[in-house]
Structures are given as structure tokens and as C-alpha cells.
Amino acid sequence: MEFRIADSFTASLAKLTAAEQKAVKTTAFDLQMDASAPGLSFHKVDRAKDPNFWSVRVNADIRLIVHRTGSSLLLAYVDHHDKAYRWAERRKIERHPTTGAMQLVEIRERVEELPPVTPATAAASVGPKLFASLRKLELMAMGVPEEWVEDVRALTEDTLFNVLGHLPQEAQEALLRLAVGEKPPAPQPAPVSADPFAHPDAQRRFRVLHDVEELRRAFDYPWDRWAVFLHPSQREVVERRYAGPARVTGSAGTGKTIVALHRAAYLARSNPKARVLLATFSKPLARALAGRLESLVGGEPAVAARIAVQPMTGAAYDLYTEAFGQPNIASAAIVQGLLRKASQESGVAAPQPFLIAEWNEVVDAQQTRSWEAYRDAPRLGRKTRLGEKQRQALWNVFAAVQSGLSAQKLVTWAEVFARLAERARAGKAPAYDHVVVDEAQDLGMPEARFLAAMAGDRPDGLFFTGDLGQRIFQQPFSWKALGIDVRGRSISLRINYRTSHQIRTQADRLLPGSVSDVDGLKEGRRGTVSLFDGPEPAVRLFPDDVAESKAVGAWVADRLRDGCAPEEIGLLVRSAAELPRARAAAKAAGAKATEFDEKVETVPGAVCISPMHLAKGLEFRAVAVMACDDEVLPLQERVEAVTDEGDLQEVYETERHLLYVACTRARDHLWVSGVQPESEFLRDMAD
């Protein structure tokens, strides 16, 4: 007998108390071991339209709803007695007559929230009907259950989300794409003889557990939905073979990190001797990835042991130490001190910010080691034109800095990556067979050069996930020129799972419809759809910071009364200077608060306070982005430090991206506010 679980079961299990979950797990084990054991108490759900729904007694109050046939048993739902029975009475599991996928269908006539569709109610809907021109068979080909076709044909923009949540996910996605003017992918009906549970759309909601150990692993580790059920488009990307470097793009919330995690696990599982590096650009994000990977492969020690999760600098530090000995990394303060000293001694009057940027973005990044190399070095993004005499004078400064670092036996991170790249090009055995990089938009030139040398020409060697609209740290550069060519192997994800339709559309106003990289590859935001609805974001202005903090505090208090846990609420500000305003808001709400440091750890029962950049990679049910004032966004000290016109544009772009990142941490509720005069970015959001 096949033993399956449904995503509806995992979602309902997570809502129970710890003691209730423990009892449910015990019953689930008993069911998988022997569903006919005399100690199990099965009762037919008499009022259910699906004759295969049964309840199983867990304790005096908890009931597990199963779908039982002669050849299979499926864990479908669990809840308190009356709620569990009501759920089963309103559902059926059946093969869709057109697509061939097994679906969990909500029965139309039992949905009390939706009135019957009549000419009168249809006429009351505001605006044109979105899908009235589609025939019944066309809608069913998208996965719409037959009994929901007329409801769908009556939908307008105002009523769209009233029905979508009652439909299977493949139908939701197809209808949303049509609603925003996109054409959904052509459906691929399965043959009548095919197993309906094997259909890609069915696999996003049902999973076979082959033995007790597999069920035990699922219960022993956090059972996040993403770790169990992959969207078909994500699975196809994860399991594809690539002839060279590949890149997955998508706006915030489209599941890029989930794809990166599953890709790393897939490569390790598919190649029993392969070593896989799962990397990102910061320690906090690497820790978050490691925690999620534990959910995914924690029960597979042989797989987990061959996946290293590290920030790029951490991986480089270990490899460098193994090959050359422990590196002594020069701090930014030491480099800046050497630049200041060298410029004074040589009489070069260039501003210090210009020298720092020229060193970081040209000399050190490209590892120029001679006057000739610097003279001919490309200065992408640096708009200040330099004649040969100017470059010669500047080179004297940079050469002195390099000599100063060498005398102190110091190396920069760029030098660490350069030496590792040289070692890889010399034919040394690669440290990793496969590298998966998340948040790849913030990959630097030295790291990219190293990755290209280590695995750039190997099939399935490099796999990147990222979003150019979230680039907040690195200058753009040509990946192709460094040996990473993703042309023909660049895939965009279009389904947003994390952020409501309203929050996504409001945040998208901060960015252009499409963004191009230096190599001319475009990442577009059009066609992305969110799978759920929510309240409109609030964009507010105040005369002073005291009024703002009080208003944000009242908003936080409302969210707490609505049922948000404190740790599900984030208060985000541009930098440490604005943290007091967030503290005041938490105090006004009467809420305990915790402030993020580099560890980025939430505390149960405490509202989270953080600078925007530390919230990258996180999500909250509710987010208040505060202190969006003029001279705070963009940060005035960054603007004043600019000496190159190209750098000024870069500052504005990355500051705009940072606000986008902050806003898209919110799932259901978003508040954005500032003190007059407000940031120009707020005017863009409010338009």
C-alpha cells in the first residue's frame, strides 16, 4: 500500500500545539506500519462527498483525516474534531478530467463565504469580467475544476482573489498570468493511463513516503513546505543538466533560494562522490542557508557531509589556508591608511574617497600589478576620465600601497581569490565539483574570476541564483569577460510565493520593468504574479520622528491584536543612526524588541529591529520600514563621499535597491514612513 502525505496535512499539523503534534506523529507512524492494526480507530466521514475520506482518532479531541483506497493511504488533514470533519466534508480528491493531475478540490456548493453566482450578483461585480471569453474546456485545461468554471468566468479585478484561494495552485497561477496580460504555458495533459499522482502538478501537493525512516526524518526536522513540495517549474530548473554555467533570476519572493538549496542537494544526491559548495556573500545568509539545508538533507548524513555551506570569503579562507597557509587579511582601515600616506608622500591631490574607490574597483579587484596593467585596465562604471599622466601619478600611489601590504605580509580578499584562481588554472584538483551561489547579484569580480577558473567550463559546475534589483553591495561587471557565460542558460522564475499582490506591485514601483546586466542579459519583472491577496501597503509622512514612532507603534499594536506573533514583525531602518526611532516605535506598541547583529537571530516574543541590509534573505508577516527621510534614503554621507559621476548613479541605484529589499521582506502587511521632507523614493512608491 502506498503511503502519502498532502501539503494540506503539513500546513494543518504546524498549527497544532507541540503536545498535539507529538500525538499526531505517533498515530501517523502506526498508520504507516500497519493501517489495519486493531488499535487504530477509523470512522467514515459520513457527510463527505468523497467516499474515501475517513477520520482516525488521535486523542479525545484531535482527528486525523485520511484518504483511503484499496491501494493507498494519504494523510490529508489534522485538526480538532469538529473542524477536521468540516474540512473533509468540503473537499474531495480526484483526477482532473482534462489535465490528468490528482487534485484536492474544494466543493463549490459548500463554500459558505461565496454566494451563488446569479445574474444579480454577477451584475454587481465592478468592472469587466476577466475570463468571460474563455470556454469551459479552455479553463479546465488550466486545471480549473469543473464545478468552479462559472465562478471563474464571472470574476472581475475586484473579485479575483475571492475565488483564487479556493482553486488548485496550477489554476491560480494560470489565471493570474492571464489577469496581468501574460500567456500561461500551454498545458500538457497526461495520458489516461498515467498515474495521476505522478503528474508534475500533483507532485507539488502530494508526496509518497516509502518507509518509516523517511516519515521519521520528515518529523525529526522542521517540515517546511518548500522542503517537501517543489513547484514543477522549480523542479525542472533544479534537475536540469547544464552544459555550462547557469543562472536563475526572479524578483523577491519567487523562490530563488529554495531552488539553490534543492539544486545543491540534487547534485550531491545524483553524484555520490561529488563535493558541493553552497555559497553566498555574507555570514548571516550562510547561516540561514545551513539551517534550511538541515531541513532538507538532515536525515541523509552521506549527502549532508558532501555539501559545504559558507560565505564566499569563508570558503576562500579555508582553501587558501590549505594551499598556502593562513592568510593575514588587510582591513579596510589599514588599506585606507596606506592610501592616505602614499598620496601625501607622492603629492597626489586626489580626494580620499576617489582613491579608495579606484583601489577597490579597479586596482585591487583586477589585481593590476604593473604600470602597464593599470594603464590598460578597463574602468567600467568609473566616469572620471584619466589621462596617461594622471594614471601614472595614481599608479605610484597604488604601487606604494601594494609594497606596504607586502612588507606587513598582508593580503586583500581580492588577492586571496586571485591566487586561488591561478592555482585552479594551473590544473590543481578542484576543491569542489559543483558550486551553487545564492544572492549572486552581489558577487564581486575577484570571486567570479576564481569560480570561473575552478568550474566555469565544467557541465553543471556553476549554478547561480539572484536578482539584479536586489544588488546592494557590488559594482556591476562583465561575467562573460571573466569566463562565466550564462547566455542560453538563464532562467526566470515568475511565481511569487512570499509577498502579497499589493506589496509586490507597490515595491516594484521602485525599480524599472527590466534590468540589464553588463553582458546585455535582461531580467524582467513583468509577468511575475503573487499567489495571494492582502491589504494595501501604508505609505505615510509625519512632521517629526516622535509622531512617526507613535504611529508605527499603533500599527504594530494592531498587528499584534490581529494575531501576528511579535517575532513575525520587523521594524527596518536604513542604518544604526535611525535605530532609536524603531526602538521608540516598539516601546509605543508595548512590545519587547530585539536588535539584529551579524548573527541575525529572532527571539520568540520580541519584535525584530534591524538595519535594512541585515534583513536580506529574511521574511516577516508584517514589516514597517521607518525613517525614509530625505538625506537618509539615499544616505547623505554616501552621496557626499562621491567624487565620480558614475559612483553617484551607483549610490542612487543601490540605495533604491536597498529600500526594495526592505519592503519585500513583508508577506502580508507593509508600512513605509518618513519625516518631511521625505525621501524621493517614497514619492515613487506613492505614485
ZIQUI-V732498 format. One record per helix or strand of 2 or more residues. SS is the DSSP state (A for helix, B for strand). FROM is the first residue (numbers start at 1). LEN is the number of residues. If there is no record, write none. Layout:
SS	FROM	LEN
SS	FROM	LEN
//
This chain:
B	2	5
A	7	7
A	18	16
B	42	3
B	53	5
B	62	7
B	72	9
A	81	9
B	91	5
B	102	5
A	108	3
A	119	6
A	136	6
A	146	8
A	160	5
A	169	11
A	196	3
A	200	4
B	206	3
A	212	9
A	225	4
A	232	8
B	246	4
A	256	15
B	276	5
A	283	15
A	301	4
B	307	5
A	312	13
A	332	15
A	352	12
A	371	6
A	388	20
A	413	13
B	434	4
A	440	3
A	445	11
B	462	5
A	468	3
A	480	3
B	490	3
B	495	2
A	501	8
B	514	3
B	522	3
B	529	2
B	538	5
A	545	18
A	566	3
B	569	5
A	576	13
B	593	3
B	607	5
A	612	4
B	620	6
A	636	5
A	645	19
B	666	10
A	680	7
//
